[in-house]
């Protein structure tokens, strides 16, 4: 059975994409189509804030893209030197809260120690942070995207936990998206399942998919990587067959297998 993953591939130098690998173990033939492009902004402002860890109580990362922004900053020799010599150590005396394992691994790559990676979504991460932070302490620095949801900021604000957000990237549609989707459907046909990995992915892809699938649209099991994406799918009128319990290849593969098995059981009745 074919599964279409609407996500960016993992970096080429870090081996095969873990989602394709895991779905393959379940007997699925998975294909990736990149959906989003990112423009990084305010990088000087980001590093200026990172240069003053004494002003903050810690860091929050809910997207791998925020870590990419830091990595771009660190490509500059003087900034990398300052980070390695003192800033990294000073930030490591404070928590670096993360939403999931993918983000946690990138936090480790810049030399920090992640906390909260088992939370899996913004709601649970907010609960985790609130259980550890005291009201009206130093603000937590939150590098984020222009399309960030307000779930986490609102939850922290209600508990009196200060947050300083800084937009470091903007999300746009990948230039090859429409052509890639058309090629996939013409060459591979209609997949058994399509997985959305972000609310932006729903917004950019849905109309194209509906047009390409035509009368077979109801045969597709649509899956979500997490609750925010599932909400966006439901708001767009897309039936959500499964939401991964946590944003990992294992939980997604298990959920898709369960959703397709239940469909097969109904067909057999």
Buried (B, 14 or more C-beta within 10 A) or exposed (E): BBBBBBBBEBEEEEEEBBBBBBBBEBEBBBBBBBBBBBEBBBBEEBBEBBBEBEEBBBBBBBBBBBBBBBEBBBEEEEBEEBBEEEBBEEBEEBBBBBBBBBBBBBBBEBBBEBBBBBBBBBBBBBBBBBEEBEEEEBBBBBBBBEBBBEBBBEBBEEBEBBBBBBBBBBBEBBEEBBEBBEEBBEEEEBBBBBBBBBBBBBBBBBEBBBEBBEEEBEEBBBBBBBBBBBBBBEEBEBEBBBBBEBBBBBBBBBBBBEBBEEBEEEEEE
